[in-house]
Structure formats: C-alpha cells, structure tokens
Amino acid sequence: MKKIVICFIIIFLQNIIYLPVFAKENTLTIEQMKEINAFGNKIEYLISQKKNSQACLLAYEMIQRYPNEPDAYFSYAKASHHAGYPSRAIEYYKKCFKLDNTYYQAIFNIGLVYYQQKAYKKAIKYYTKVIHMTSNNTSYIQNNATAYSNRALAKYYDGQLRSALKDYNKSLSIKNEYSGVDHVYYNRGLCKYDLGDKSGAYEDYSTTKKINPKFKYIYYDKRG
C-alpha cells in the first residue's frame, strides 16, 4: 500500500494572500482598501478556525459591498471550498478570474478542487494554465515550481507516470529550496519506484529525510 503526500498542495491553498496583488487600475479609496483587507483577514481567520459557514457569510457580504472586486469572489470561493461546496467554489473562482485575468491563484485553486474530486485531467488542464501564467517571471518562481509539482501529482494518479516524473524534475530544477519541497522529493521517489527505478526512488527518499528528519511517511511505503 502506498501513501502519496498531498499536504503540499493544501498548504498552498491555505496560504493564499487576499490583498489585490494583481489588481488592475485601482479606483478604490484608501478606506475601501483597508476595509477589503479587513474582510480578507477576518475570512482567513474564520477558515483557520474551521468556522467555514461564517466565513462564507462574511465573504458574501464582501461581494455585496464590492461587486467588482476580484478578491471578494476569491474569498467566497475559498470559504465555499473549505465548507464543502466544490461546485460553488469553482464558479466563484471563475468569476474572480473573469474580473482579473492575471489572478492565477484562482486558476490554481480550481485545479486543486478538481484534483480533490479525482478529476485529474481537469486538474492537469488548470495547473498547466498556471504554469503558463507564472513562467518567465522571477516573482513567481516558487508558485511556478508548485504548479509543476501539483500537476505531476495529478498526472501520477491519472497513470501518466513518465510525464509526471518530467514535471517533478522541472519543479525541482526551478526551485529546490522552499517549504514543502520534501514532499516533492518523496512523491518523485514514489513515481520513480513505480517506473522501476528503485535506486533513484530511495535516493529521493534519502533526500527527503535529510531535508526533513521528521518526515513521517518516509518508511510507511517500504517496497522490496
């Protein structure tokens, strides 16, 4: 029995920033921007406390007050995702992206929702879009690496092992020092093992252990 780590992609979802980093021409007042920021921080706090229904209500209020603000739709989508409403989450992530077509986090999270629904081909499609959006921009290096590793995981479960391995390699070639990279090495090791590369697999397991000695899955998957 094998255990694929998915913690890394969950972490990315939970750490999305609410500030309008990618906002187009800003017509909001300073007070309105402060209020939007306050809304976002409160919603984030409620989600962290697993008060997802309250987070949804507050995010919906945010939409009513700022119907043209993409962050409001992103917040509602994220709260809906955590509350267990994946279809609504996808709908509002798309609305967020329609308002700001540089808001790649919304596209990433659509991929994540589909991944969690085991709709791997759809997840791959959205992760691919994120990869294109975050390529060739040094500000997005870690996010680009994350998109590659998440696409690799979706490909792995879709049975595209060799393509998954290429994505893992690409992710680690872009950036191999960031929070969660131990999961990437471990998952690549599982992929290598299933492709018959046992020595390569154990090399990745060893790297995982060096990066994170407390990595708890490293000896869970013992294969002859």
C-alpha angles and dihedrals in degrees: 000000000000132000121210114200115234098168092104096063092045090053090055091054094049094049099053111136117235099204114107094253092157098037117144121225104343115227095166123113121239090253092052091050090051090051092050089050091049091050091051095048092049093048090049090051093050091050091049088054090048091244090136098154090056090046090054092051093049093046091050089052087052090055091051091053096041108026092165096048113103092203089063091057092044091052092050091047092050093047090048090050092054091044091058102257103122097166092053090046091055091047093054095041086057091049089051091052092046089059093046118018092192093062095108094168089072091054091046092053092049085058090050093051091051091046091054089050088053090242089137100168090054090047090052090052093055095042088052090054090052090050091055092046095051100040122110094018117107091203090066101044097119093043090050090051090048092052090053093049093047091048088050091055092050090048090049092057090043089058096251094128101159093046089047090053090053090053092049089050091049092049092053093044090056096049129346101175115071140097110294098021089120088068090052093054091046094049091046087053091055090049092050091049093053089050090055098257099126096162091051090048094053090045088058091045089053091049089051090053092049092051094044117016089185094056100137102201098055096099097028091087104054110169125180 
